[in-house]
Amino acid sequence: MCACQHGRHAVAASLLVLHRGYPEWMVGALLSLFAVAPIALSLWAGRLADQYGMHKPLGVGVLLGTGGAAVAVVSQHPVALAVAALATGGAIAVAAVGVQREAGLMARDPSDLKRVFSWVALGPALSNALAPVVVGLLIDHVGFRAGFVFAAVLPLLAWWLAMRVPRSVPAAAKEPASGSVGRGPWRCCACPLCAG
């Protein structure tokens, strides 16, 4: 869902900026905005997935992705496209973390883990191959707005499909044993240096 949504929006936004005669640096800046929100949201998304399972972060991702693409449907001003890029980039981070966590929990053994993550990786690979072609055809035959509508609708389809996945009950967070050092995201071990 997320990579496909990102691919559609990024292609449509980049082509629109070039079509309207804006400088090439603006395309680069716009594309870089897709990566800004994941930097800020990935750790939060991991905590959300640990606490609530896959469905809540995926729902947040769908809201961000659909909302971001809807902004671009309403207005194709560069500022609107920048807001849309931030929102759809955030959608990728939040949804992907939830999906990957759930995929890891579905595996029963190491060989099953490889199979599950192969399927998880196949979705973005296929969408990244197909999305630019579909958006290009929509732009040629209907217009730029149609590309953004396409980007806004497909996350809703992904949400409908995700609702068919049974909800898993996240394991309760275990309290660290007394005297043990917490292992935050930036700590590699329990040594005094990493403990901060």
C-alpha positions as CSV (number, residue, x, y, z in Angstrom):
1,M,0.0,0.0,0.0
2,C,2.4,2.6,1.2
3,A,5.1,2.3,-1.4
4,C,2.6,2.3,-4.2
5,Q,0.9,5.4,-2.8
6,H,4.3,7.1,-2.5
7,G,5.2,6.1,-6.0
8,R,2.0,7.4,-7.5
9,H,2.2,10.7,-5.7
10,A,5.9,11.3,-6.2
11,V,5.6,10.7,-10.0
12,A,2.5,12.9,-10.4
13,A,3.9,15.7,-8.2
14,S,7.3,15.7,-10.0
15,L,5.8,15.7,-13.5
16,L,3.4,18.5,-12.5
17,V,6.2,20.7,-11.2
18,L,8.2,20.3,-14.4
19,H,5.1,20.7,-16.6
20,R,4.4,24.1,-14.9
21,G,7.9,25.3,-15.6
22,Y,9.2,25.4,-12.1
23,P,13.0,24.9,-11.8
24,E,14.5,21.4,-11.5
25,W,15.7,22.1,-7.9
26,M,12.1,22.3,-6.9
27,V,11.6,18.7,-8.0
28,G,14.5,17.6,-5.9
29,A,13.3,19.5,-2.9
30,L,9.8,18.0,-3.3
31,L,11.2,14.5,-3.6
32,S,13.3,15.0,-0.5
33,L,10.2,16.0,1.5
34,F,8.9,12.4,1.1
35,A,11.8,11.3,3.4
36,V,11.5,14.0,6.1
37,A,8.3,12.6,7.8
38,P,9.6,9.1,8.0
39,I,12.7,10.4,9.9
40,A,10.4,12.0,12.4
41,L,7.7,9.3,12.7
42,S,9.4,5.9,12.5
43,L,10.2,5.5,16.2
44,W,6.8,6.7,17.2
45,A,5.3,4.3,14.6
46,G,7.2,1.4,16.2
47,R,5.8,2.2,19.6
48,L,2.3,2.5,18.2
49,A,2.7,-0.9,16.5
50,D,4.0,-2.5,19.7
51,Q,1.2,-1.1,21.7
52,Y,-1.8,-1.6,19.3
53,G,-0.7,-4.1,16.7
54,M,-0.9,-3.6,12.9
55,H,-4.3,-2.1,12.4
56,K,-3.9,1.2,14.3
57,P,-0.6,2.3,12.6
58,L,-1.9,1.2,9.3
59,G,-5.1,3.2,9.8
60,V,-2.9,6.3,10.7
61,G,-0.9,5.6,7.5
62,V,-4.1,5.4,5.4
63,L,-5.3,8.7,6.8
64,L,-2.0,10.4,6.2
65,G,-1.7,9.0,2.7
66,T,-5.3,9.7,1.6
67,G,-5.3,13.1,3.2
68,G,-2.0,14.1,1.6
69,A,-3.1,13.0,-1.8
70,A,-6.5,14.8,-1.3
71,V,-4.5,18.0,-0.6
72,A,-2.9,17.6,-4.0
73,V,-6.3,16.9,-5.6
74,V,-7.7,20.2,-4.3
75,S,-4.7,22.3,-5.0
76,Q,-1.6,21.8,-7.2
77,H,0.3,24.8,-5.8
78,P,3.9,24.0,-4.8
79,V,3.1,24.5,-1.1
80,A,0.2,22.1,-1.3
81,L,2.4,19.6,-3.1
82,A,5.0,20.0,-0.3
83,V,2.3,19.3,2.4
84,A,1.1,16.3,0.4
85,A,4.7,15.0,0.1
86,L,5.2,15.3,3.9
87,A,1.9,13.5,4.6
88,T,2.4,10.7,2.1
89,G,6.0,10.2,3.2
90,G,4.7,9.9,6.8
91,A,2.1,7.4,5.7
92,I,4.8,5.2,4.4
93,A,6.7,5.2,7.6
94,V,3.8,4.5,9.9
95,A,2.1,1.9,7.8
96,A,5.3,0.0,6.9
97,V,6.3,-0.4,10.5
98,G,2.9,-1.8,11.4
99,V,2.9,-4.2,8.4
100,Q,6.5,-5.4,9.0
101,R,5.9,-6.0,12.7
102,E,2.8,-8.1,11.9
103,A,4.6,-10.0,9.2
104,G,7.4,-10.9,11.7
105,L,4.8,-12.2,14.2
106,M,3.1,-14.3,11.5
107,A,6.3,-16.4,10.9
108,R,6.5,-19.6,12.8
109,D,10.2,-20.4,12.2
110,P,13.2,-18.9,10.4
111,S,12.3,-20.4,7.0
112,D,8.7,-19.2,7.3
113,L,10.2,-15.7,8.2
114,K,12.0,-15.6,4.9
115,R,8.8,-16.6,3.0
116,V,6.7,-14.0,4.8
117,F,9.1,-11.1,4.3
118,S,9.6,-12.1,0.7
119,W,5.9,-11.5,0.2
120,V,6.1,-8.3,2.1
121,A,8.9,-7.1,-0.1
122,L,7.2,-8.1,-3.3
123,G,4.3,-5.6,-2.8
124,P,6.4,-2.5,-2.8
125,A,8.6,-3.8,-5.7
126,L,5.5,-4.5,-7.9
127,S,3.9,-1.2,-7.0
128,N,7.1,0.8,-7.7
129,A,7.2,-0.9,-11.1
130,L,3.6,-0.3,-12.0
131,A,2.6,3.0,-10.3
132,P,4.7,5.3,-12.5
133,V,3.2,3.7,-15.7
134,V,-0.4,3.9,-14.4
135,V,0.0,7.5,-13.3
136,G,1.7,8.5,-16.6
137,L,-1.3,7.0,-18.5
138,L,-3.8,8.8,-16.2
139,I,-1.9,12.1,-16.7
140,D,-1.8,11.7,-20.5
141,H,-5.4,10.7,-20.9
142,V,-7.2,12.4,-18.1
143,G,-5.0,15.0,-16.4
144,F,-2.8,15.5,-13.3
145,R,-5.7,15.7,-10.9
146,A,-6.6,12.1,-11.9
147,G,-3.2,10.9,-10.8
148,F,-3.7,12.4,-7.4
149,V,-7.2,11.0,-7.1
150,F,-5.7,7.6,-7.9
151,A,-3.1,8.1,-5.1
152,A,-5.9,9.1,-2.7
153,V,-8.2,6.1,-3.4
154,L,-5.9,3.1,-3.3
155,P,-4.9,3.5,0.4
156,L,-8.6,3.1,1.1
157,L,-8.6,-0.2,-0.8
158,A,-5.5,-1.3,1.1
159,W,-7.3,-0.5,4.4
160,W,-10.3,-2.5,3.3
161,L,-8.0,-5.5,2.5
162,A,-6.1,-5.0,5.8
163,M,-9.3,-5.2,7.8
164,R,-9.5,-8.9,6.7
165,V,-6.3,-9.6,8.6
166,P,-7.2,-10.9,12.1
167,R,-6.2,-8.5,14.9
168,S,-3.4,-9.8,17.0
169,V,-3.2,-8.9,20.7
170,P,0.1,-7.2,21.4
171,A,2.1,-8.7,24.2
172,A,2.2,-6.6,27.3
173,A,5.3,-4.6,27.7
174,K,7.6,-6.4,30.1
175,E,9.1,-4.3,32.9
176,P,12.9,-4.5,33.0
177,A,14.4,-6.5,35.9
178,S,15.6,-4.4,38.8
179,G,19.2,-3.2,38.2
180,S,19.0,-3.9,34.5
181,V,19.6,-1.2,31.9
182,G,16.8,-0.1,29.5
183,R,17.6,-0.6,25.9
184,G,16.3,2.3,23.9
185,P,16.6,2.6,20.1
186,W,20.1,4.2,20.3
187,R,21.6,1.7,22.7
188,C,23.4,-1.3,21.3
189,C,24.2,-3.0,24.6
190,A,24.0,-2.7,28.4
191,C,27.4,-1.2,28.9
192,P,27.7,2.1,30.8
193,L,28.6,4.0,27.6
194,C,25.4,3.0,25.9
195,A,23.3,3.4,29.0
196,G,24.1,7.1,28.9
